[in-house]
C-alpha cells in the first residue's frame, strides 16, 4: 500500500482543501508557519508507525524547516532517501551525521 503526505504553502493548501474536501487542510492554512510545521512533524511520525510498522519510510520529499524537517529525518528507514526541495536551511550537522551513520542519505 502506498501512502503520500504533502506539505504545501497556504495557497496550495486552499486548493487542496477544495479538491480533497478536508477540513484539516483549511485549518492548517489558518495556523502560523511554525504551527503547521509542528503538525506536519506529528503526522509524519504517526503515519510512519501506522503505515510502515515503525520501520520508517523509504523516501522523504522535504520542503520544510524546523520540526517537520527533523521529523522527516526521524522517519527514514535504514538506507532511506531524504530529498530536500527548495532552499530550506540544512539540518544540523549532528543530525545529518547520525542519519549517515544509520545508512540513510
HUCOR-V648559 format. One record per backbone hydrogen bond with DSSP energy under -0.5 kcal/mol. NH is the residue of the N-H (numbers start at 1). CO is the residue of the C=O. E is the energy in kcal/mol with one decimal. If there is no record, write none. Layout:
{{NH:CO:E} {NH:CO:E}}
This chain:
{{8:6:-0.5} {13:9:-2.3} {14:10:-1.9} {15:11:-1.7} {16:12:-2.9} {17:13:-2.4} {18:14:-1.7} {19:15:-2.3} {20:16:-3.8} {21:16:-0.6} {21:17:-1.4} {26:22:-1.0} {27:23:-2.3} {28:24:-2.5} {29:25:-1.2} {30:26:-0.9} {30:27:-0.8} {31:27:-0.8} {31:28:-0.6} {36:32:-2.4} {37:33:-2.1} {38:34:-2.1} {39:35:-2.3} {40:36:-2.7} {41:37:-2.2} {42:38:-2.1} {43:39:-2.5} {44:40:-2.6} {45:41:-2.2} {46:42:-2.6} {47:43:-2.8} {48:44:-2.0} {49:45:-1.8} {50:46:-2.5} {51:47:-2.8} {52:48:-1.3} {53:49:-0.5} {54:48:-1.4} {55:52:-2.5} {57:75:-3.2} {60:81:-2.5} {62:60:-0.8} {62:83:-3.2} {68:65:-0.9} {69:65:-0.5} {70:66:-2.2} {71:67:-2.5} {72:68:-2.1} {73:69:-1.7} {74:70:-2.3} {75:71:-2.0} {76:73:-1.0} {77:57:-3.0} {80:77:-2.5} {81:58:-3.2} {83:60:-3.3} {83:81:-0.6} {84:82:-0.6} {85:62:-3.8} {85:83:-0.5} {96:92:-2.2} {97:93:-2.7} {98:94:-2.6} {99:95:-2.4} {100:96:-2.4} {101:97:-2.4} {102:98:-1.4} {103:100:-1.4} {104:99:-2.5} {105:80:-2.2}}
